[in-house]
Amino acid sequence: MGQAAKVLQLFKTLHRTRQQVFKNDTRALEARIKINEEFKSNKSETSPKKIEELIKIGSDVELLLRTSVIQGIHTDHNTLISIMPNMGLNSRPGDQESHAQLTEPTRIGP
């Protein structure tokens, strides 16, 4: 696969992951702006070595989002539904769901 195809695939993958990881979180979904800015700022890069480095960074970010971000929904005064806990390297957002009892009040949101 050529570098241009890798870059396009990474761009699409980052946006799909962003949509899944930040589902229903309109403020966090604005990460699309940051993704677009990063790709646009490196649009004129011609060095194959630098492009590979940027692809690696983007892939690492996608993996971090996919495996480390947990989205929770506060259902009542002491229950939190965790949508994406402890995801493994090969998991995708939405694969798991668990419930946790909160032992003390936890503020959800801004």
Backbone as ProteinMPNN parsed JSONL, in Angstrom:
{"seq_chain_A": "MGQAAKVLQLFKTLHRTRQQVFKNDTRALEARIKINEEFKSNKSETSPKKIEELIKIGSDVELLLRTSVIQGIHTDHNTLISIMPNMGLNSRPGDQESHAQLTEPTRIGP", "coords_chain_A": {"N_chain_A": [[0.844, -1.165, 0.0], [0.598, 2.176, -0.863], [2.027, 5.286, 0.417], [0.212, 7.45, 0.355], [-2.263, 6.168, 0.329], [-2.119, 4.898, 2.817], [-2.109, 7.117, 4.52], [-4.655, 8.221, 3.988], [-6.264, 6.066, 4.813], [-5.6, 5.992, 7.567], [-6.551, 8.521, 8.343], [-9.345, 8.18, 7.963], [-9.765, 6.036, 9.739], [-9.059, 7.184, 12.218], [-11.129, 9.081, 12.439], [-13.403, 7.395, 12.485], [-12.907, 5.968, 14.854], [-12.894, 8.104, 16.667], [-15.614, 8.879, 16.478], [-16.865, 6.613, 17.544], [-15.684, 6.285, 20.108], [-16.255, 8.708, 21.399], [-18.994, 8.82, 21.326], [-22.135, 10.361, 21.483], [-21.139, 12.483, 22.97], [-20.951, 15.569, 22.561], [-19.118, 17.699, 22.905], [-16.614, 16.393, 23.078], [-16.635, 15.145, 20.627], [-15.8, 17.111, 18.979], [-13.179, 16.725, 18.549], [-12.657, 16.095, 16.02], [-11.991, 18.396, 14.68], [-9.37, 18.88, 15.546], [-8.084, 16.59, 14.524], [-8.446, 17.021, 11.76], [-7.034, 19.451, 11.503], [-4.396, 18.654, 12.124], [-3.806, 16.841, 10.032], [-4.112, 18.566, 7.864], [-2.09, 20.447, 8.375], [0.157, 19.014, 7.808], [-0.035, 18.389, 5.197], [1.57, 19.124, 2.999], [3.897, 17.745, 3.334], [6.735, 16.025, 2.126], [8.758, 14.241, 2.582], [9.425, 10.867, 2.682], [10.295, 9.472, 4.964], [9.573, 11.176, 7.112], [6.807, 11.218, 6.723], [6.171, 8.547, 7.278], [6.823, 8.559, 10.0], [4.855, 10.324, 10.951], [2.567, 8.839, 10.326], [2.926, 6.707, 12.067], [2.706, 8.047, 14.556], [0.004, 8.917, 14.379], [-1.274, 6.416, 14.242], [-0.611, 5.415, 16.743], [-2.004, 7.228, 18.37], [-4.632, 6.613, 17.634], [-4.798, 3.97, 18.601], [-4.453, 4.455, 21.341], [-6.761, 5.998, 21.907], [-8.718, 4.082, 21.308], [-8.213, 2.065, 23.183], [-7.923, 3.152, 25.723], [-9.757, 5.118, 26.521], [-12.604, 5.652, 28.435], [-16.045, 5.628, 28.407], [-18.709, 6.823, 30.249], [-22.029, 6.47, 31.616], [-24.173, 8.108, 33.69], [-26.599, 6.711, 35.571], [-28.308, 6.79, 37.823], [-28.446, 8.014, 41.233], [-26.304, 6.53, 42.336], [-25.184, 4.808, 40.478], [-23.175, 3.923, 37.755], [-22.841, 3.382, 34.366], [-20.424, 1.834, 32.605], [-19.234, 2.092, 29.468], [-17.03, 1.306, 27.869], [-14.906, -0.326, 29.281], [-11.569, -1.309, 30.241], [-10.47, -2.24, 27.712], [-9.023, -4.532, 25.46], [-6.109, -4.881, 23.308], [-7.052, -5.726, 20.822], [-9.683, -5.109, 20.818], [-12.684, -3.336, 19.989], [-14.418, -0.19, 20.193], [-17.465, -0.349, 22.034], [-17.56, -3.071, 22.412], [-17.784, -4.087, 25.007], [-19.626, -3.872, 28.101], [-20.21, -2.697, 31.343], [-21.383, -2.508, 34.754], [-21.049, -0.308, 37.484], [-21.037, 0.27, 40.941], [-21.103, 3.306, 42.58], [-19.18, 4.465, 45.263], [-19.049, 6.862, 46.537], [-20.351, 10.163, 45.988], [-20.022, 11.149, 42.605], [-19.044, 13.536, 40.341], [-20.418, 14.082, 37.231], [-19.73, 15.301, 34.107], [-19.333, 18.796, 33.033]], "CA_chain_A": [[0.0, 0.0, 0.0], [1.386, 3.402, -0.943], [1.897, 6.186, 1.552], [-1.014, 8.251, 0.259], [-3.357, 5.297, 0.743], [-1.978, 4.711, 4.27], [-2.529, 8.365, 5.163], [-6.108, 8.299, 3.859], [-6.828, 5.026, 5.674], [-5.425, 6.452, 8.935], [-7.488, 9.637, 8.525], [-10.683, 7.598, 8.111], [-9.781, 5.227, 10.961], [-9.102, 8.098, 13.357], [-12.47, 9.661, 12.549], [-14.328, 6.343, 12.93], [-12.631, 5.719, 16.264], [-13.388, 9.295, 17.381], [-17.072, 8.818, 16.537], [-17.266, 5.528, 18.433], [-15.203, 6.512, 21.47], [-16.911, 9.881, 21.974], [-20.407, 8.763, 20.946], [-23.073, 11.144, 22.296], [-20.435, 13.519, 23.731], [-20.764, 16.567, 21.496], [-17.88, 18.463, 23.105], [-15.465, 15.55, 22.73], [-16.682, 14.857, 19.188], [-15.103, 18.187, 18.283], [-11.81, 16.281, 18.272], [-12.539, 16.04, 14.554], [-11.3, 19.614, 14.262], [-7.942, 18.661, 15.8], [-7.614, 15.6, 13.546], [-8.375, 17.691, 10.461], [-5.942, 20.44, 11.541], [-3.11, 17.947, 12.078], [-3.595, 16.333, 8.681], [-3.953, 19.715, 6.964], [-0.799, 21.103, 8.609], [1.228, 18.171, 7.26], [-0.443, 18.042, 3.833], [2.623, 19.353, 2.007], [5.102, 16.969, 3.675], [7.159, 15.184, 1.008], [9.771, 13.277, 3.018], [8.835, 9.574, 3.019], [10.628, 9.11, 6.342], [8.74, 11.999, 7.989], [5.425, 10.758, 6.55], [6.062, 7.301, 8.049], [6.806, 8.945, 11.416], [3.537, 10.888, 11.227], [1.62, 7.723, 10.291], [3.129, 5.975, 13.326], [2.108, 8.861, 15.623], [-1.445, 8.835, 14.214], [-1.696, 5.057, 14.605], [-0.494, 5.324, 18.2], [-3.117, 7.996, 18.927], [-5.854, 5.826, 17.419], [-4.747, 2.852, 19.545], [-4.676, 5.014, 22.667], [-8.189, 6.318, 22.004], [-9.505, 2.852, 21.263], [-7.967, 1.16, 24.304], [-7.754, 3.816, 27.014], [-10.83, 6.041, 26.856], [-13.797, 4.989, 28.97], [-17.21, 6.51, 28.398], [-19.663, 6.384, 31.267], [-23.344, 7.084, 31.657], [-24.68, 8.15, 35.047], [-27.984, 6.287, 35.45], [-29.033, 7.3, 38.98], [-27.564, 8.656, 42.209], [-25.117, 5.755, 42.708], [-24.845, 3.807, 39.464], [-22.518, 4.413, 36.551], [-22.645, 2.348, 33.361], [-19.184, 2.056, 31.877], [-19.465, 1.548, 28.131], [-15.843, 0.73, 27.263], [-13.841, -0.507, 30.268], [-10.496, -2.306, 30.116], [-10.481, -2.851, 26.387], [-7.755, -5.098, 25.038], [-5.526, -4.314, 22.094], [-7.799, -6.087, 19.62], [-11.076, -4.751, 21.013], [-13.193, -2.133, 19.344], [-15.414, 0.456, 21.035], [-18.782, -0.969, 22.038], [-17.468, -4.511, 22.622], [-18.062, -4.485, 26.371], [-20.376, -2.96, 28.932], [-20.291, -3.178, 32.712], [-22.017, -1.593, 35.684], [-20.262, -0.114, 38.693], [-21.673, 1.028, 42.007], [-20.24, 4.368, 43.078], [-19.167, 4.46, 46.721], [-19.253, 8.234, 46.975], [-20.848, 10.936, 44.85], [-19.069, 11.47, 41.562], [-19.58, 14.545, 39.427], [-20.352, 13.711, 35.827], [-19.932, 16.458, 33.234], [-18.5, 19.985, 33.265]], "C_chain_A": [[0.898, 1.239, 0.0], [1.128, 4.32, 0.243], [0.614, 7.003, 1.528], [-2.219, 7.432, 0.724], [-3.317, 5.047, 2.254], [-2.473, 5.939, 5.026], [-4.047, 8.484, 5.13], [-6.787, 7.275, 4.775], [-6.734, 5.444, 7.154], [-6.401, 7.586, 9.257], [-8.896, 9.113, 8.787], [-10.8, 6.801, 9.408], [-9.842, 6.111, 12.201], [-10.489, 8.704, 13.529], [-13.503, 8.625, 12.976], [-14.153, 6.074, 14.424], [-13.138, 6.878, 17.109], [-14.903, 9.238, 17.544], [-17.551, 7.739, 17.509], [-16.896, 5.826, 19.886], [-15.964, 7.659, 22.137], [-18.394, 9.951, 21.616], [-21.262, 9.51, 21.97], [-22.397, 12.19, 23.18], [-20.057, 14.609, 22.74], [-19.495, 17.383, 21.671], [-16.665, 17.652, 22.684], [-15.453, 15.218, 21.237], [-16.001, 15.95, 18.38], [-13.63, 17.869, 18.069], [-11.589, 16.165, 16.764], [-11.794, 17.253, 14.02], [-9.794, 19.438, 14.417], [-7.368, 17.66, 14.796], [-7.429, 16.276, 12.189], [-7.227, 18.701, 10.408], [-4.579, 19.765, 11.414], [-2.809, 17.43, 10.676], [-3.353, 17.487, 7.705], [-2.573, 20.359, 7.127], [0.37, 20.295, 8.046], [0.955, 17.753, 5.816], [0.683, 18.154, 2.811], [3.918, 18.596, 2.316], [5.456, 16.029, 2.523], [8.174, 14.118, 1.406], [9.111, 11.953, 3.408], [9.1, 9.154, 4.47], [9.74, 9.874, 7.33], [7.28, 11.565, 7.916], [5.209, 9.464, 7.334], [6.015, 7.587, 9.549], [5.429, 9.491, 11.809], [2.455, 9.806, 11.221], [1.712, 6.931, 11.593], [2.495, 6.732, 14.493], [0.58, 8.764, 15.564], [-1.99, 7.475, 14.605], [-1.647, 4.859, 16.116], [-1.641, 6.063, 18.891], [-4.417, 7.21, 18.791], [-5.915, 4.664, 18.4], [-5.026, 3.334, 20.966], [-6.151, 5.358, 22.876], [-9.024, 5.049, 22.138], [-9.365, 2.011, 22.531], [-7.979, 1.836, 25.662], [-8.89, 4.743, 27.422], [-12.044, 5.241, 27.305], [-14.923, 6.012, 28.977], [-18.203, 5.957, 29.411], [-20.969, 7.132, 31.171], [-23.838, 6.985, 33.089], [-26.167, 7.844, 34.983], [-28.858, 6.693, 36.625], [-28.024, 7.792, 40.003], [-26.331, 7.841, 42.586], [-24.728, 4.674, 41.702], [-24.25, 4.488, 38.233], [-22.378, 3.236, 35.603], [-21.4, 2.717, 32.582], [-19.308, 1.348, 30.538], [-18.248, 0.831, 27.568], [-14.714, 0.514, 28.275], [-12.803, -1.523, 29.838], [-10.45, -3.002, 28.771], [-9.096, -3.356, 26.026], [-7.291, -4.508, 23.728], [-6.336, -4.606, 20.85], [-9.28, -5.748, 19.726], [-11.416, -3.495, 20.237], [-14.218, -1.505, 20.279], [-16.77, -0.214, 20.899], [-18.752, -2.458, 22.294], [-17.941, -4.943, 24.005], [-18.903, -3.431, 27.077], [-20.398, -3.541, 30.33], [-20.929, -2.11, 33.577], [-21.15, -1.492, 36.926], [-21.078, 0.683, 39.691], [-20.673, 2.071, 42.499], [-20.311, 4.386, 44.602], [-19.319, 5.848, 47.307], [-19.703, 9.037, 45.773], [-19.721, 11.283, 43.866], [-19.731, 12.451, 40.624], [-19.369, 14.087, 37.996], [-20.619, 14.98, 35.022], [-19.091, 17.646, 33.659], [-18.704, 20.58, 34.647]], "O_chain_A": [[1.845, 1.326, 0.781], [0.15, 4.16, 0.975], [-0.003, 7.223, 2.57], [-3.09, 7.944, 1.428], [-4.364, 4.991, 2.9], [-3.164, 5.823, 6.038], [-4.661, 8.816, 6.144], [-7.776, 7.592, 5.437], [-7.693, 5.264, 7.905], [-7.006, 7.6, 10.329], [-9.561, 9.552, 9.724], [-11.816, 6.881, 10.098], [-10.593, 5.822, 13.133], [-10.973, 8.826, 14.654], [-14.398, 8.945, 13.758], [-15.131, 5.967, 15.164], [-13.747, 6.661, 18.157], [-15.422, 9.516, 18.625], [-18.538, 7.937, 18.217], [-17.712, 5.636, 20.788], [-16.282, 7.579, 23.323], [-18.98, 11.034, 21.606], [-21.12, 9.307, 23.176], [-23.047, 12.735, 24.071], [-18.976, 14.577, 22.151], [-18.852, 17.728, 20.68], [-15.779, 18.17, 22.004], [-14.387, 15.03, 20.649], [-15.66, 15.737, 17.217], [-12.907, 18.665, 17.47], [-10.449, 16.141, 16.299], [-11.059, 17.161, 13.037], [-9.029, 19.803, 13.526], [-6.273, 17.871, 14.275], [-6.39, 16.125, 11.547], [-6.529, 18.801, 9.399], [-3.71, 20.243, 10.685], [-1.686, 17.565, 10.188], [-2.495, 17.395, 6.827], [-1.956, 20.768, 6.143], [1.454, 20.839, 7.833], [1.628, 16.873, 5.279], [0.746, 17.369, 1.865], [4.924, 18.787, 1.632], [4.593, 15.321, 2.005], [8.421, 13.187, 0.64], [8.325, 11.91, 4.355], [8.24, 8.559, 5.12], [9.215, 9.286, 8.276], [6.588, 11.547, 8.934], [4.177, 9.301, 7.984], [5.265, 6.946, 10.285], [4.904, 9.159, 12.871], [1.528, 9.855, 12.029], [0.691, 6.532, 12.154], [1.82, 6.129, 15.328], [-0.065, 8.553, 16.591], [-3.047, 7.383, 15.229], [-2.524, 4.221, 16.698], [-2.185, 5.578, 19.883], [-5.212, 7.15, 19.729], [-6.971, 4.397, 18.973], [-5.76, 2.682, 21.709], [-6.719, 5.036, 23.919], [-9.92, 4.963, 22.978], [-10.306, 1.315, 22.913], [-8.041, 1.144, 26.678], [-8.968, 5.12, 28.592], [-12.458, 4.285, 26.649], [-14.769, 7.121, 29.489], [-18.495, 4.761, 29.42], [-21.022, 8.272, 30.709], [-23.913, 5.888, 33.644], [-26.93, 8.62, 34.408], [-30.053, 6.923, 36.438], [-26.853, 7.971, 39.669], [-25.378, 8.412, 43.116], [-24.018, 3.73, 42.048], [-24.765, 5.495, 37.746], [-21.85, 2.194, 35.991], [-21.329, 3.784, 31.973], [-19.47, 0.128, 30.492], [-18.404, -0.162, 26.856], [-13.654, 1.124, 28.134], [-13.123, -2.49, 29.147], [-10.397, -4.23, 28.708], [-8.102, -2.671, 26.266], [-8.004, -3.719, 23.107], [-6.316, -3.815, 19.907], [-10.052, -6.064, 18.822], [-10.544, -2.703, 19.881], [-14.829, -2.212, 21.081], [-17.18, -0.6, 19.804], [-19.813, -3.076, 22.387], [-18.449, -6.053, 24.162], [-18.897, -2.258, 26.705], [-20.582, -4.747, 30.497], [-21.009, -0.946, 33.185], [-20.578, -2.488, 37.369], [-21.735, 1.659, 39.328], [-19.525, 1.743, 42.799], [-21.403, 4.327, 45.168], [-19.685, 5.987, 48.474], [-19.458, 8.629, 44.637], [-18.619, 11.66, 44.265], [-20.85, 12.225, 40.163], [-18.254, 13.743, 37.606], [-21.627, 15.653, 35.238], [-18.237, 17.528, 34.537], [-18.074, 21.582, 34.986]]}, "name": "protein", "num_of_chains": 1, "seq": "MGQAAKVLQLFKTLHRTRQQVFKNDTRALEARIKINEEFKSNKSETSPKKIEELIKIGSDVELLLRTSVIQGIHTDHNTLISIMPNMGLNSRPGDQESHAQLTEPTRIGP"}
